[in-house]
Amino acid sequence: MKAKHYKRLSLKERVIIETLLQENKSKTYIAKKLKRSRSTITREINKWGQDPWDKYDAKLADWNAKEVYLNKRNRDKINTYNKLKIYVYRGLLSSWSPEQIAGKIKLDYPRDSIMTISYEAIYMHIYAHRQARLNRKLIALLPYHKTVRRRANAKSKRGSKIKDQVSIDDRPKHIEKRKEIGHWEGDLVIGKGQVSAIGTLVERKSRYTYIVKLKNRKSATVVKGFVKEFNKTGKLFTKILTYDNGTEMAYHKRFTKKTGMPVYFAHPYSSWERGTNENTNGLIRRFFPKGTDFNKVSEQKLKIVQEKLNNCPRKVLGYRTPAEVMEMEYP
């Protein structure tokens, strides 16, 4: 038995509907005349006419229906405009996050309405058909390769477990300009089975990076490892730390007491607020891909990767290395 496929109403059929409505014919009569179901006619009239029997307009209904079909059901903005699609895909292939792509395109095309898109729209494009071959490849290009994504405005069912945390909203605004050295972003890169992890600390202006060996993900362990790194750095370079909402920073007051660095917490599911750290974690994943057991990775190997990152020329730094930028800051 062949499956029945729904055929959308044509403009000719809509003209007949408009004509018969003007003659005060019933929906049942119109349905029989067009050999359509009564529900199809009812849905059409109710959808495109405020007062169905007097104000249904065939041409307007046909135009609206086509717009809805093309722009909402079949195509998103990325699929509609090839120029935009190429830009987004190139960004993903360059290990940029959707947040970074959405931000950079505004700078590259400030007056082009086509070349503008939100990070959320990019995520929706990637996850629209997440089981498809292309979409699986796109997901693999994201920093965390999650097969299911929680929307950025999703709310956690549980409140924060971190007491007395200070929001990023209260962080001094001048820090956003990256003019001053000493402002860091922190996070964990999680290993195989969600058990092992390494700590990552990135300075916002220079992109200088610390990779911290951790025995476990407990807050006491993480804070101790971070304190050790920062206490070797010097007060000029250790002003504040911005972190996500991971409970490994539950002992943030202890961290502040030992380093003098206040901790500001980003909003939940707002990775773009720590974009430098997120991008750096993506670079680190090139050396330690998903599934790595960090308990089997030596501290020496971590430091080798750290040195590679800190001595690699960066376009954002005018092709200087993070180490060179840090060196330039010494009095």
For each residue, the residues with C-beta under 8 A, 3 or more apart:
1:
2:
3:
4:
5:
6:
7:
8: 65 69
9: 13 14 17 36 40 44 62 65
10: 13 14 62
11: 14 15 58 59 62
12: 15 16
13: 9 10 16 17 34 36
14: 9 10 11 17 18 44 58 59 61 62
15: 11 12 18 19 58
16: 12 13 19 20 30 33 34
17: 9 13 14 20 21 30 34 41 44 45 56 58
18: 14 15 21 22 56 57 58
19: 15 16 22 23
20: 16 17 23 25 29 30 33
21: 17 18 24 25 30 45 52 53 54 56
22: 18 19
23: 19 20
24: 21 53
25: 20 21 29 30 33
26: 29 30
27: 30 31 38 41 42 45
28: 31 32 38
29: 20 25 26 32 33
30: 16 17 20 21 25 26 27 33 34 36 41
31: 27 28 34 35 36 37 38 40 41
32: 28 29 35
33: 16 20 25 29 30
34: 13 16 17 30 31 41
35: 31 32
36: 9 13 30 31 40 41
37: 31 40 41
38: 27 28 31 41 42
39: 42 43
40: 9 31 36 37 43 44
41: 17 27 30 31 34 36 37 38 44 45
42: 27 38 39 45 46
43: 39 40 46 47
44: 9 14 17 40 41 47 48 61
45: 17 21 27 41 42 48 49 52 56
46: 42 43 49 52
47: 43 44 61
48: 44 45 56 57 60 61 64 65
49: 45 46 52 53 54 55 56 57 61
50: 55
51: 54 55
52: 21 45 46 49 55 56
53: 21 24 49 56
54: 21 49 51
55: 49 50 51 52
56: 17 18 21 45 48 49 52 53 61
57: 18 48 49 60 61
58: 11 14 15 17 18 61 62
59: 11 14 62 63
60: 48 57 63 64
61: 14 44 47 48 49 56 57 58 64 65
62: 9 10 11 14 58 59 65 66
63: 59 60 66 67
64: 48 60 61 67 68
65: 8 9 48 61 62 68 69
66: 62 63 69 70
67: 63 64 70 71
68: 64 65 71 72 73
69: 8 65 66 72 73 74
70: 66 67 73 74 75
71: 67 68 74 75 80
72: 68 69
73: 68 69 70
74: 69 70 71
75: 70 71 79 80
76: 79 80 121 124 125 128
77: 80 81 84 117 121
78: 81 84 85 88 117 121 122 125
79: 75 76 85 125
80: 71 75 76 77 84
81: 77 78 84 85 114 115
82: 85 86
83: 86 87 114 115
84: 77 78 80 81 87 88 114 115 117
85: 78 79 81 82 88 89
86: 82 83 89 90
87: 83 84 90 91 101 105 108 115
88: 78 84 85 91 92 101 117 122 125
89: 85 86 92 93 138
90: 86 87 93 94
91: 87 88 94 96 100 101 104
92: 88 89 95 96 98 101 138 141 142
93: 89 90 141
94: 90 91
95: 92 141 279 282 283 286
96: 91 92 100 101 104 279
97: 100 101 119 142 143 271 272 275 278 279 282
98: 92 101 102 119 120 122 123 126 142
99: 102 103 119 271 272 275 278
100: 91 96 97 103 104 272 275 279
101: 87 88 91 92 96 97 98 104 105 117 119 122
102: 98 99 105 106 117 118 119 122
103: 99 100 106 107 119 272 275
104: 91 96 100 101 107 108
105: 87 101 102 108 109 115 116 117
106: 102 103 109 110 116
107: 103 104 110
108: 87 104 105 115
109: 105 106 112 115 116
110: 106 107
111:
112: 109 115 116
113: 116
114: 81 83 84
115: 81 83 84 87 105 108 109 112
116: 105 106 109 112 113
117: 77 78 84 88 101 102 105 121 122
118: 102 121 122
119: 97 98 99 101 102 103 122 123 152 272
120: 98 123 124 151 152
121: 76 77 78 117 118 124 125
122: 78 88 98 101 102 117 118 119 125 126
123: 98 119 120 126 127 149 151 152
124: 76 120 121 127 128
125: 76 78 79 88 121 122 128
126: 98 122 123 130 135 138 139 142
127: 123 124 130 135 139 148 149
128: 76 124 125 135
129: 132 135
130: 126 127 135 136 139 147 148
131: 135 136
132: 129 135 136
133: 136 137
134: 137 138
135: 126 127 128 129 130 131 132 138 139
136: 130 131 132 133 139 140
137: 133 134 140 141
138: 89 92 126 134 135 141 142
139: 126 127 130 135 136 142 145 146 147
140: 136 137 145
141: 92 93 95 137 138
142: 92 97 98 126 138 139 145 146
143: 97 271 278 279 281 282 285
144:
145: 139 140 142 290
146: 139 142 149
147: 130 139
148: 127 130
149: 123 127 146
150: 154 269
151: 120 123 154 269
152: 119 120 123 269 270
153: 269
154: 150 151 269
155: 268
156: 159 160 268
157:
158: 161
159: 156
160: 156 165 245 268
161: 158 247 250
162: 165 245 247 249 250 252 265
163: 250
164: 252 253
165: 160 162 245 252 263 265
166: 170 171 262 263 264 265
167: 170 171 264 265 267
168: 171 242 264 265 266 267 273
169:
170: 166 167 264
171: 166 167 168 175 240 242 264
172: 175 240
173: 176
174: 177 179 180
175: 171 172 178 180 183 204 240
176: 173
177: 174 180
178: 175 183 204 205
179: 174 205
180: 174 175 177 183 205 239
181: 203 205 206 236 237 326 329
182: 203 236 237 238 239 240
183: 175 178 180 203 204 205 239 240 242
184: 201 202 203 204 238 240 241 242 261
185: 201 202 204 241 242 243 274 276 277
186: 199 200 201 202 226 241 242 243 249 277
187: 199 200 243 244 246 274 277 278 281
188: 197 198 199 200 214 217 222 246 248
189: 197 198 200 281 284 285 288 294
190: 194 196 197 217
191: 194 195 196 197 198 288 291 292 293 294 295
192: 195 196 291 292 293 294
193: 196 293
194: 190 191
195: 191 192 293 295
196: 190 191 192 193 214 292 293 294 295
197: 188 189 190 191 214 216 217 294
198: 188 189 191 211 212 213 214 284 288 294 297 302
199: 186 187 188 210 211 212 214 222 225 226
200: 186 187 188 189 209 210 211 212 277 280 281 284
201: 184 185 186 209 210 212 226 229 230 241
202: 184 185 186 207 208 209 210 276 277 280
203: 181 182 183 184 206 207 208 209 237 322 326
204: 175 178 183 184 185 207 276
205: 178 179 180 181 183 325
206: 181 203 317 322 325 326 329
207: 202 203 204 276 280 314 316 317 322 325
208: 202 203 310 322 323 325 326
209: 200 201 202 203 280 306 309 310 322
210: 199 200 201 202 229 306
211: 198 199 200 284 302 303 305 306
212: 198 199 200 201 222 225 226 228 229 302
213: 198 225 294 297 298 299 302
214: 188 196 197 198 199 217 221 222 225 294
215: 221
216: 197 221
217: 188 190 197 214 221 222 248
218: 221 222 248
219: 222 223 247 248 249 250 251
220: 223 224 251
221: 214 215 216 217 218 224 225
222: 188 199 212 214 217 218 219 225 226 248 249
223: 219 220 226 227 249 251 252 254 255 258
224: 220 221 227 228
225: 199 212 213 214 221 222 228 229
226: 186 199 201 212 222 223 229 230 241 255 259
227: 223 224 230 231 255 258 259
228: 212 224 225 231 232
229: 201 210 212 225 226 232 233
230: 201 226 227 233 238 259 261
231: 227 228 258 259
232: 228 229
233: 229 230 237 238
234: 237 238
235: 238 260
236: 181 182 329 330 331
237: 181 182 203 233 234 326 329
238: 182 184 230 233 234 235 259 260 261
239: 180 182 183 261
240: 171 172 175 182 183 184 261 262 263 264
241: 184 185 186 201 226 255 261 262 263 264
242: 168 171 183 184 185 186 263 264 265 266 273 274
243: 185 186 187 246 249 252 263 264 265 266 274
244: 187 265 266 271 274
245: 160 162 165 265 266 267 268
246: 187 188 243 249
247: 161 162 219 250
248: 188 217 218 219 222
249: 162 186 219 222 223 243 246 252 255 263 265
250: 161 162 163 219 247
251: 219 220 223 254 255
252: 162 164 165 223 243 249 255 256 263
253: 164 256 257
254: 223 251 257 258
255: 223 226 227 241 249 251 252 258 259 261 263
256: 252 253 259 260 261 262 263
257: 253 254
258: 223 227 231 254 255
259: 226 227 230 231 238 255 256
260: 235 238 256
261: 184 230 238 239 240 241 255 256
262: 166 240 241 256
263: 165 166 240 241 242 243 249 252 255 256
264: 166 167 168 170 171 240 241 242 243
265: 162 165 166 167 168 242 243 244 245 249
266: 168 242 243 244 245 270 271 273 274
267: 167 168 245 270 273
268: 155 156 160 245
269: 150 151 152 153 154
270: 152 266 267 273
271: 97 99 143 244 266 274 275 278
272: 97 99 100 103 119 275 278
273: 168 242 266 267 270
274: 185 187 242 243 244 266 271 277 278
275: 97 99 100 103 271 272 278 279
276: 185 202 204 207 279 280
277: 185 186 187 200 202 274 280 281
278: 97 99 143 187 271 272 274 275 281 282
279: 95 96 97 100 143 275 276 282 283
280: 200 202 207 209 276 277 283 284 309
281: 143 187 189 200 277 278 284 285
282: 95 97 143 278 279 285 286
283: 95 279 280 286 309
284: 189 198 200 211 280 281 287 288 305 309
285: 143 189 281 282 288 289 290
286: 95 282 283 289
287: 284 305 308
288: 189 191 198 284 285 292 294 297 305
289: 285 286 292
290: 145 285
291: 191 192
292: 191 192 196 288 289 297
293: 191 192 193 195 196 296 297
294: 189 191 192 196 197 198 213 214 288 297
295: 191 195 196
296: 293
297: 198 213 288 292 293 294 301 302
298: 213 301 302
299: 213 302 303
300: 303 304
301: 297 298 304 305
302: 198 211 212 213 297 298 299 305 306
303: 211 299 300 306 307
304: 300 301 307 308
305: 211 284 287 288 301 302 308 309
306: 209 210 211 302 303 309 310
307: 303 304 310 311
308: 287 304 305 311 312
309: 209 280 283 284 305 306 312 322
310: 208 209 306 307 321 322 323
311: 307 308 321 322 323
312: 308 309 321 322
313: 317 319 320 321
314: 207 317 319 320 321 322
315: 318 319
316: 207
317: 206 207 313 314 320 321 322 324 325
318: 315
319: 313 314 315
320: 313 314 317 324 325
321: 310 311 312 313 314 317 324 325
322: 203 206 207 208 209 309 310 311 312 314 317 325 326
323: 208 310 311 326 327
324: 317 320 321 327 328
325: 205 206 207 208 317 320 321 322 328 329
326: 181 203 206 208 237 322 323 329 330
327: 323 324 330
328: 324 325
329: 181 206 236 237 325 326
330: 236 326 327
331: 236
